[in-house]
Amino acid sequence: MRAFKGFNKDLTCRGYQYEEGKEFHTERAECCDTGFHACEYPLDCFGYYDPAHSVFHEVELSGEMDKSGDNTKVCATDIKIGARLSIAGLVKMAIDFTMSKVNKEAGSDERHGFASATGDYGASSATGDYGASSATGNCGASSATGYKGASSATGDYYGASSATGYKGASSATGDYGASSATGYKGASSATGDYGASSATGYKGASSVSDPTGVAVAWGHEARAKGCKGAHLILSDWKYVGARYSNGDYMDPYDKESWELTGAKMVVVDGEKIKEDTYYRCIEGEIVEVTEDGEIVEE
């Protein structure tokens, strides 16, 4: 069975070390208990591994299997780890899966809906939970606003991609592309020339891979990284105290609990600001952080 699996950045999952191209075996498969777990629907992986801190691979499941009733999660006694998928690739797989399972006339605002625009100047939008949106034509625009939605704009010239849902993932790979992730723990990536990447949600991650590009980390505890020559814009926030969101629960991550105190822009010079390394602005200082946003100790 073809499926998709999320991992930590080092290709571990629950303490188990995997390796691309290798096969693994266990004696029993029971969902949420034992066995190798994966999801048939690519975006269901976001429920277990958020896109800002994880990597995703296509996998092949075989042997004894067990399925979960909650979503498309399935576990098996045998697994083979296939190729790593980018966010754009994961979105494409999600669209392919949805198109193979549902009536293509169904609206893109439905749960597990899809939206795809492949022609020039096309616009694509998916607003339902787990929605996937992709625009691959020139000047295309793609937007996924649902919970754990994924959005990708891969066409050259002016492609724009936006994911506003919780744990949303946004990727713009074409020239002049703009990518934005505004949800909690969203991930934004712009890999095309002159691309702009923006992560404005709490603990969002923003990255840019072209020296003419800009990566913006505007949410509290958000981080950004880039290649040599790229610019990073890092916001500085002060915690002012959690407010009561209801009668008995204090939410320290609510936007109202934080106050913007400033921002700084730096150039990735390869020395003071290292390439492909995340940074945050903390109390006016540019600080190197890990892939998970934790401060790197000197």
Phi, psi and omega in degrees: 000133176279134180209184184223143186222139175264151180220164165293167184303331181270014179065034171254157176214116183052043176082357181263129182271123178253170179212133181299135179087352183262156177251146182226149185224143172223167189277335187219148178233117176213118186306136178070007180233297181210159183111175180266119186260143176204178181233138176289321178268119188308318185285347173295338178300330182296339178289343182242330179223113183285148188293341181284341186233011192226170171234157185228140182228149169281140182226163176241120179258144178205181182080208177289141183226155175216141183246151177266148178273351184285318180208214182265017179297138179217149175232157185213166178276344182227139180217141172239128184273116180270203187288151175287144180246135172287171176299319178299319178294322179294320177299315179300316179297323179296318179294316178300318180297313182297317181296331180278343186253333187239168175295124183292349178274352182294150182290151180282357178270002179276160178300134184064025178286167178224159174210132183218131176233114185253352181273168177300142178063017183287155176232138184227138180215135175231117186252355181275169176302138180061022181293149177234133183227136181216133175232112186254353180276166177301140178063016182288154176233136183230137181217132174233112185255358183279168176303123181059031178286159177229137184227139181217132173236109187252358182284152176291151172068105168069015177296141179229136181228136182218132175232116185252358182278165175304127182060029179288156179232133182228136182219129175236113186253352181275168176302142178062016183291150175235132182234135182220131175234114185253355182276169176302125180059032177286158178236132182232134182218130176237115184250353180276168177301140177061020184288155176235132181238133183223130175236112185250355179275169178300128179060030177287159179235130182234137180215152179219140187242014176240138184297344177267000186269170180228133174246125184246126175245100188251345178278159179294132185065019174283157183223160181215153176214164179197175177275173181298131181099339181285159177254141175243133174246117188241128181266152182242123184237147177244133178282123183250003176114138181289142175255158179285121177272340170206193188297332187223019181224126177256127184254100182288347183261001177296143183302327182290348180276356185234149180233128179288124182250350180162184179202157177223149174244132180230158176255136176285101183264355180085355181238285178292317174247109188282154178289150174048041181229131182284144176225151171231161173255118183231116181052044176082358181250143176276120188237132175286136179229167180280179176301333180267002178089006179277145183294134177278120181288142179292000000 
